[in-house]
Amino acid sequence: MTVAFLELSANGVAPVRFECEPGSAPRLYFLEAGIDGWYSTPDLKVSTVERGTGDGAHDVPESCIDYATRTVQATVGALGGDRAETLRLWDSVRRFAHRLVKLRLVDDDHDCYVEGMMRLEGPAEWEADWMQGVVTVVCNRPEILATSPQTGQMLPVLDVADGNGLSYNQRGLETFWTGEPNNSPSVLRTDVLRGTKGLAYPLKYLTRRKIVRPNQVTFTNHGTSPAYPVFTCNGPMPNGVDLVVEGTGQWLRCSQPVFGEPLVLDCRSRTAQVGGLDVSRTLVSRGFPVVPPHGSVTVTLRTAGDGWVDALMRDTWM
C-alpha cells in the first residue's frame, strides 16, 4: 500500500500538502514509515472489575466498549533551495497553531481525515537546506472519516388543492368614450362587460390530494465503525420534523418549528440545534439512526410542509 500524500488544512489558512517523497524540487514531504496512530485503534476507555471468585473479570457489554482520543503522528520535512526557503516552507506548517486542523491522508484505497489540535516538533540540529520534525494531531473525536460524504435530500409530502370550488362570473354594463378613425368627435358607447356576480356552470368543488415526492434516503457505511448521519432541515416546516428509521420502529421527532434558520439534527451528539443554539428540549422522540459498519439504514421523512431535509453521512473507521 502506498500513501499518496498528507494534507493539513484549517479555516482561514491555506492548506499545505506533504508529498510522499522528498524529491529534488522545494517541497514539504513526509516519511511513509513514520505515520503512527492512523491504522491502529486508540486506547480503550473501559474499566474492568475482577471477579471475586473464578478466572478473569466480569463481562463487559458491547455498548460499553469505548475508545479514548486518537493521536496521529507523522514524520515530516521541508526541503528548500536554501535556508531561507526551507524556513518559509516550515513556517507554512507553523501557521496552523491555535487552530482546529484537519489532517487528510490519501492512500491506494481510502481518502480520509481526522480533526483535532496540532503540535509541531522541529529539529534540534541546523541544516542548510532541509528540516525534519514530527506533526502530532490530537483528535477529540477518534473516528477517521471519509473525505467525500454520502448525501441525499428528502422532500415532504405535498398537500395541494385541486378545482375552483364555486366560481363567480362578473357581467354587466360599462360606459366609455371612443374616437372614430375619420377624426369625428368622440361618441358615447355602452357595452355589456362586467358588474353583477353570478354562478358559472358546471360547478367544480374543491378537492385535496397528496403529491408523493422523494422523501427517503438510504445510507451504506463502508467503514469499520458506526457512522452517524446529520440532518439539516430547511423550512417552512411549522409543525417540526418527523423522521422514521425504516424497519427498526425508531422515530426521530422534533417539535421545533423550522423557519429561516435551519434545524440541525446531529445523530452523534444526539442534539438539535438552530443557529448554533441547543433546542434539544423540543425533541419528542430520540430515535437517532446509527449506520453499522458494512450495514445500511433507510430514513423516511413523514413531515408535511414546503421545506426540505438535507442528509449527510461519512464512512467511518476506528
Stockholm file with secondary structure:
# STOCKHOLM 1.0

chainA/1-318         MTVAFLELSANGVAPVRFECEPGSAPRLYFLEAGIDGWYSTPDLKVSTVERGTGDGAHDVPESCIDYATRTVQATVGALGGDRAETLRLWDSVRRFAHRLVKLRLVDDDHDCYVEGMMRLEGPAEWEADWMQGVVTVVCNRPEILATSPQTGQMLPVLDVADGNGLSYNQRGLETFWTGEPNNSPSVLRTDVLRGTKGLAYPLKYLTRRKIVRPNQVTFTNHGTSPAYPVFTCNGPMPNGVDLVVEGTGQWLRCSQPVFGEPLVLDCRSRTAQVGGLDVSRTLVSRGFPVVPPHGSVTVTLRTAGDGWVDALMRDTWM
#=GR chainA/1-318 SS CCEEEEEEEETTEEEEEEESSCCSSSEEEEEEEEEESSSSCCCBCCCCCBCSSSSSBCCCCGGGCCBCCEEEEEEEEEECSSHHHHHHHHHHHHTTTTSEEEEEEEESSCEEEEEEEEEEECCSSCCSSEEEEEEEEEESSCCEEESSCEEEEECCBEEEEESCCSCEEEEEEEEEEECCTTCCCCEEEEEEEEEEEEECSSCCCCEEEEECCCCEEEEECCSSSCBCCEEEEESCBTTCEEEEETTTTEEEEECCCBCSSCEEEETTTTEEEETTEECGGGEEEECCCCBCTTCEEEEEECCBSSCEEEEEECCEEC
#=GC SS_cons         CCEEEEEEEETTEEEEEEESSCCSSSEEEEEEEEEESSSSCCCBCCCCCBCSSSSSBCCCCGGGCCBCCEEEEEEEEEECSSHHHHHHHHHHHHTTTTSEEEEEEEESSCEEEEEEEEEEECCSSCCSSEEEEEEEEEESSCCEEESSCEEEEECCBEEEEESCCSCEEEEEEEEEEECCTTCCCCEEEEEEEEEEEEECSSCCCCEEEEECCCCEEEEECCSSSCBCCEEEEESCBTTCEEEEETTTTEEEEECCCBCSSCEEEETTTTEEEETTEECGGGEEEECCCCBCTTCEEEEEECCBSSCEEEEEECCEEC
//
